[in-house]
Amino acid sequence: MPIDQPIRRRRGRPPKDASDRDDTREALLRAGLEVLTEKGFSATGIDEILRRVSVPKGSFYHYFASKEAFGIELIDRYAAYFAHKLDCILNDASRPPLQRLRAFVADAADSMARHNFRRGCLIGNLGQEMGSLPEHFRARLADVFADWQVRVERCLLAARDAGALSPTADCPQLAAVFWIGWEGAVLRARLERRAEPLVAFGEFFLDAIEQ
Amino acid sequence: MPIDQPIRRRRGRPPKDASDRDDTREALLRAGLEVLTEKGFSATGIDEILRRVSVPKGSFYHYFASKEAFGIELIDRYAAYFAHKLDCILNDASRPPLQRLRAFVADAADSMARHNFRRGCLIGNLGQEMGSLPEHFRARLADVFADWQVRVERCLLAARDAGALSPTADCPQLAAVFWIGWEGAVLRARLERRAEPLVAFGEFFLDAIEQ
């Protein structure tokens, strides 16, 4: 996480010291994640994020070169957070591999319910918004899906080795299908404010592949 | 399609006559559909839509009470257009029912490719944007999915009657899963600018249910 990267100062009151500066930067990133997982990039104004952390208007550019640079850093941060979450669940040797995927679905349902289904997936949100985002966001977002896909693929390979999938199961393709459908499920769970779409897709997918 | 509903005049130059007014209104709706399927609601300014149809800035409120009312009319129009498209494909008695669903997937892939994968599904776009849309959009969007779902459910029931699905197949649930995953596939197809996510999800779903 590039917390320590050099900061371009542009305008506004300078932060008191390096530690304050890092704290504020961190607070802006946290607030940004919260707002963008709810509302996406286009509908979110920098002012709204600054207000949330009581940072004066105009100070944003002490911390980030642009809203775009802020967006890219949020993608990297969310990708890393979520990859860690996936690893924790999908590498849990105390459960058989397909049970780990079922646990992922249940965890996502709990997590979305905790935020009253207001927050979605940052990568899905931005993916949907690609028509109005800077073009270089596209490859970054696709890379994140590719990374998550590899983590699910490993879990499916372990399931295949354990005999829970057909020996001819195409694990990379199944992992791709999982993420394709999963983002649709997150979208519908937010729209309908209930976990059923997550559970319905998760159960359909897992029941279809389990042998 | 409520083309003839009374129009609240607010400001700007009035249209010359009723026929011109209807033409302009229609042109604004068409342009709105194009832009919103590409960029969504929040990122689209009314000015951009007016520019596309060479209507002077400020005239919008001759035709629509608000951007919100315009959005609701676009939802209704898109829902009706798409329901008709679904019926044409899913009621085509010249093909067995599951082949009709495969034809829907192929048609969607062609249609997205024709627009260079820039345009998505208006209902999916707005569903993803719910966090920043007026709250009453939510029920409208959910109703549209429910309507499309019933049309797919009918096709699945026909497949079950024809012995292509298990006699115990839960057709309403399968139709729900189809739409949940399909919107994810449209999202990924736009992000990656290729049809593979649509085809991958469509094939997985249909292969999983066919007996």
Interface residues (C-beta under 8 A of the other chain):
Chain A: E38 K39 G40 S42 A43 T44 R118 G120 G124 N125 G127 Q128 E129 M130 G131 S132 R138 L141 A142 F145 Q173 L174 A176 V177 W179 I180 G181 W182 E183 G184 A185 L187 R188 R190 L191 E192 R193 P197 A200 F201 F204 A208
Chain B: E38 K39 G40 S42 A43 T44 R118 G120 G124 N125 G127 Q128 E129 M130 G131 S132 R138 L141 A142 F145 Q173 L174 A176 V177 W179 I180 G181 W182 E183 G184 A185 L187 R188 R190 L191 E192 R193 P197 A200 F201 F204 A208
